[in-house]
Amino acid sequence: MRIILFTGKGGVGKSTVAASTSALAASRGQRTLVLSTDAAHSLADAFGARVGSEPTEVAPRLFVQQVDAQQRFEQSWADIQRYLLSVLDVAGVDPVAAEELTVIPGAEEVLALLELRLHALSGDWDLVVVDCAPTAETLRLLALPEALGWYMQRVFPVERRVVKALKPVLTRAAGVPMPGDSVFDAIQRLHDELDEVRDLLAGPDSSVRLVLTPESVVLAEARRSFTTLSLFGYRVDGVVANRVFPEAEGDSWRAGWVAAQSHVLEEVEQSFPGLPLWRSVYRAGEPVGVDALRQLATEVYDGTDPLAAPAGDGPLRITRNSAGAVLRLDLPFVTRGEVDLARHGDELVVTVGSYRRLLSLPPGLARHRVTGARVDEGALQVRFEERNG
């Protein structure tokens, strides 16, 4: 099953591009589902159809879904929320305020990813297209499974044992209810499901497609997104430049826009070498409906395969040599001074800007020592050598 996630700065038209790609794929015989992790839920507007919380068929082999966050929230978070509400009740927090405080930020996006997992397990689809939230929210979302995984491996087992041993004493002393097995089981279940999502989205059949408009500010954000997606091990398979002005003779006002966009598009080509760059011309009105969307995608992809999976091993690679090994992590656009690297036991901690990734080293590499690191040709390269004695 092929999975393509579309993301980009808010307002660049990513929902339209995601919808058009799915319409084209379905017309070519792919059983296709397109769903949204964006709270704005623009897909229904793009297709000009009523879309519900279950897959709705809008054309042959083409299904659209807007996830019912409340329903999925109750299924995945109910046990944890009940415990948190009991703690806030003891603290004297107003019940209405407590209800709001126990809703995790970004819950709708997280639960949409869990919905993606269920669809992948079902085997019903050839292609799943995900219309993601704007870039910043998407990056935080895709970092969540790995961050939660670190907590579950390092902190959660100790916390669970301590609470079980001291529960009677803590409850009497503090007057606050301690979490029971159902709470810990719910957290463990949520982690396991998100871990499956992480494996699914970092796999060879999944990729992220960046959508941008030919503007310097938008390009700058797309470049940062490419860096961060690579940091967390996600493949970027191409860039869609949307709302490109066509050439116009005798119109000096539009000629100015064409010139400005052409300069930015040159920078786009230089910024993403080796990646396909698809262009969508500016239209007077947004394409609405399956036919209009399919026509848009036909023009954008211009005979290329919009579903082709990216080649290669992905952003993270480990190569062995006679002395030990070299770990290479793609970090496009990053300079040496922007990367912080640390080793803590069996983990390599890589920090770029406000994003940090904890890389759990495979057993064979964890026994080696780090002998050097450098940032070169858009990648972090870390050398490992076997310990003597």
N, C-alpha and C positions, 0 to 999 in steps of 0.2 A: 504494500500500500504506500502510495506517495503522499507526503505531507508538505505543503508549502505555506509558510507564514508570511503575511504581508505587514510591514510596519513602516512608519515614517512620521515626520513631524505633523502635528495636527493641521488639517486643512489642505494637505497636498493631494488628496484624492485617492488614498490607499484603498478605501472601501470600494470605490468604483473599479479600480484596477483588479482587486481581488474578485469582485463579482464577475467582471468580464472574463477573467482567466477561467473561472469555474464554468461559465456559460460556454466558452469555446471547447473546453475539455469534454463536457457532456455531449456537445454536438458531434464530437469525434468518437463517441462510443464509450467514454469513461463514466462509470457510475460515480457521481460526484456529490460530495456534501460540502457546503460552505457554511461556516459558523463564525460567530463574532465573540471576541473577548473584550470588545469596546463597549463601555456602558452606553454610548450614544446610540448603538444599534442602528446603523445607517443602511444595513443590507436590505431591509424591507423597502426603504425608499428607492434604492437603486434598482430593485427588481419590479417596483411598482405593484407589489403583491402583499397580501396579508400573510404574515409569518408568525408561527407559534413557537411554543417551547419544545416541541418535538419536530423532527425533520419534516418539512412541508415540500411537496413536489411542485415546482413552479414550471417545469418543462420536462420532457422525457429525459430520465436519468439524472436530473438536476434537482437537488434538495437543499433547502435553506433552513437554518435553525438559529433562533435567538434563545440562548440558554436561560431557563427560569432560575435565576440566582437564588431566590427565596426557597424554592423547593429543594435545590441541591444543597443549600446551606443547612437546611434542617436535617438532611440525611447525613452530612459529613461532619457537622459542627455541633449538633444538638447536645450530646453528652458533655462536651467541653463547656458549652455555653451555660448549661444548667449549673455546673459547678461554680463557674465564675459569678453567676447571679447570686448563688448562695453566699459567697464570700462578700460581695458588695452589699447584700442585704444585712449581714452582720455589722458591716461598717456604717450602716445607716444611709446608704446612697438611695436617692429617689428611684423607684422601680423603672420609670420611663427613661431616666438618664442611664441607669444600669443596663437596660436593654441596648442602648446605643453604644455604650462602652464595650460591650462584649461582642460587637461585630468587628471582625478583623479588617483592617484597611486593605482594599483591593480584593475583597472576598469574591466579588463577581468574576473578576478575571481568573483568580485561582480555581474557582469551581468550573469555569469554562474549560480550563485545561484538564480537569478531572473528567469532564464530559468527553473531551477528545480521547482520553484513554479508553473510555468505554466503547467509543466508536471504533477505535483501532482493534480492540479485542473482539468486536463483533464479526469482523471479516466481511462486512456488507459493502465496503467501498473500495474503489480503485484509487480515488483521490480525495483527500480532505484539504480544503483551503481554509485557512484561519485568518480572519480579518482582525488584526491585533489592535490593542489600544495604542495611542500615540507613543512615540519612542521611549520616553523616560519610564512610563509605566510598564512597557513591555520588557525593558531591560531589568527592572526590579523583579518583575514576575519570573523571568527566565533564570534569575540568580537564586530564587527562593528554594528550589528543590535541593540544591547542593548545600546551601547555608543551613537548612533544616536538617540535612543529613549529618553535618558535623555535630550539631546539638544532640541528635539522637544517638550518635556513636559515643560521644565523649561525656555528655552531661546526663542524659536521660536515664541510663541504667543506674547510675549512682543515686540520682534523685529518687528514683522509684524504690530502691532498697532502703534509703534513709526514711522516706515517708512511711513505708510499711512497718519498719522497726519502731519508729517513734510516734506513730499516729495517735495512740491513746494519750500519750503524755502531751503532745503538741496541741491536741484538740482541747484538753482540759486547761492547759496553761494559757493558751492564746484565745480560746473561745471561737476560733475560726475553723470551719470544717476542712479537713484534709481531703485531697482527692482520692477517690476510690479506684478500683481496678478498671471500671468502665471508662473513666477519664483517661487513664494511661493507655488503655486499649484503643480508644478513639484517636489519641495523638499518634500512636504507633501506626494505626491504619492509615491516617492521613499522610504520614511520612512515606509509608510503603507505596501508596498510590502516586504521590508526587515523584518518588524515585523512579517509578515506572515511566512517568511522563518525561522525566529528564532523559532516560535511556532512549526513549522513543524519538524525542526531538533532536538528540545529538547523534542519532544513527545515520547511516548512509543514505536512507530514503527520505530524509527530512532536510529542509533548508529554509532559510529566511531570504525574502526578497525585499530590497529597500526601494521605497517609492519616494521621489523627491520632485520638486519643481526647480527650474534653473535660476536659483537665487543663492547668493553667497551664504546667507545665514542658514538656509536649508541644507546646503551642501556641507557646511561645517558640522551640522548636527548628524548628517548621514555618515560622515567620516568618523565621528566619535562613536556612533552606533556600531560601525564595522569593527572598530577596535574592541569594544566591550563584548560584542557577540563572539568575536574570536577568543577573547580572554576566557569566556565561559564554555568554549568548545563547540559553538554552533556554527554551521556552515552558511555562508552567504553565497547565493548562486547567481545573483544578477541585480541590476539596477534599472528601474523604470523612471525615465525622465518624463514627467507629465506636464501638460499645458505648455507645450513648446510652440511659439509663434511661427507660422509659416512665412516664407519670404513674401514680400509685398513691394512691387514696383510703384513708384509715384506716391507713396504714403510715407512721408518723413517721420510722422509720429510712430507708426508701427515699425519702421526701419530702425529707429532707435532702440526699441524693445528687442528686435531681432538681434541687433549687434550686441546688446548687453547679455542676452541669453546665450548667444554663440560663445562669448568669452567664458561664461560659467560652464557651458557644456564641454569646452576644451579641458577645463579643470576637472570635470567629472571623469572624462576619459583618462586623464593622467592619474586621478586618485584611485581608480579601481581597475588597474591593468589586469588583463586576463579574464575579467568578468564581462558577460554580455551587457550591453547598454541598449535598452529598448526605448523608443521615443513615442510619445503620444501627443499629437498636435492639439493645439488649443481649439476648443469648440465653443460656439456661442452659447450652447446650453448643455447641461449634463445629460449623457445618455441614460435613458430610463427604459427598463424592460429587457427581456431576454434577448430579443433580436438585435436591439441597439448595442447591448453589451457585447454580444458575440461579434458583431461587426467591428467594434472598437478593438477587441483583442486580436482579431484577424489582422488589422492594420498595425497594431503595436508589435506583435511578434513576427510579422512579415515573413512567413514561411519557416521560421525556426521552430524548434520543438519547445513549447512553453513548459513541458513537464519533465524535461531532461534533468536527471539527478546530477549533482556536481561530482566531478571525478576527483580522485586523490584520496588521501588518508584523513583529511580533516585538519583543523587548526593545530591539534596536538599530535606530535610524533616522537617516538623514542627509537633511536638507532644504536645498535651495539657495535663496539669496536674492540680491539685487542686490549686496550687499557681499561675499558669500562663501558660507558654509554654517554650519549648526548640526548638531552630532552630539548625539543624545539617546540615553542608555542608561538604561533603567529600573532603578532601585535602590530598591525598596520598603522602607520603614521606616528608611532610612539618613538621618542628619543630615550637615550640611556637615563637621562636625569628624571624622566617621568615614571620610571619603574623602580619599585622597592621590592627586594627579594629577601626572604628569610627562611631558615630551615628550623622546624620544630618537630623533633622526633621523626616520624614517618611521613611528615607533611611538608610540602613546599608552599610557602605563603607568597603569593604574587599580588602586589597592589599597584593599580594604575589609576591615578586620580582618586575618585571617591569609591571605586569598586575594588573589591578584594576577593581573590579566589584562593581557597584552600585545596591544594592538589594532593590527594592521598597517593603516595608513591606505591607502585607495585612492589611485592615482597622482594623480588630480585634487585630492585633499584634502591629500596629502603636500606639495604645493608651496605650500600656504597656511601662514600663521602663526597660532598661537593668540592670540586677543585677549581672552579672558575665559572664565570657567567658573563655574557655580553649581549647587547642588543645590536643586531646587525641585519641589514636587508629586510627590515620589517618583521623581525622575529626575535624573541628571547631564546638564547641558547645557553643551556646549563650543562656543564660537564661533570660527570660522575666517574670516580675511580674506586676500585675495590680497596677495602681497608687492608692494611698489612697486619698480619698476625691476628 
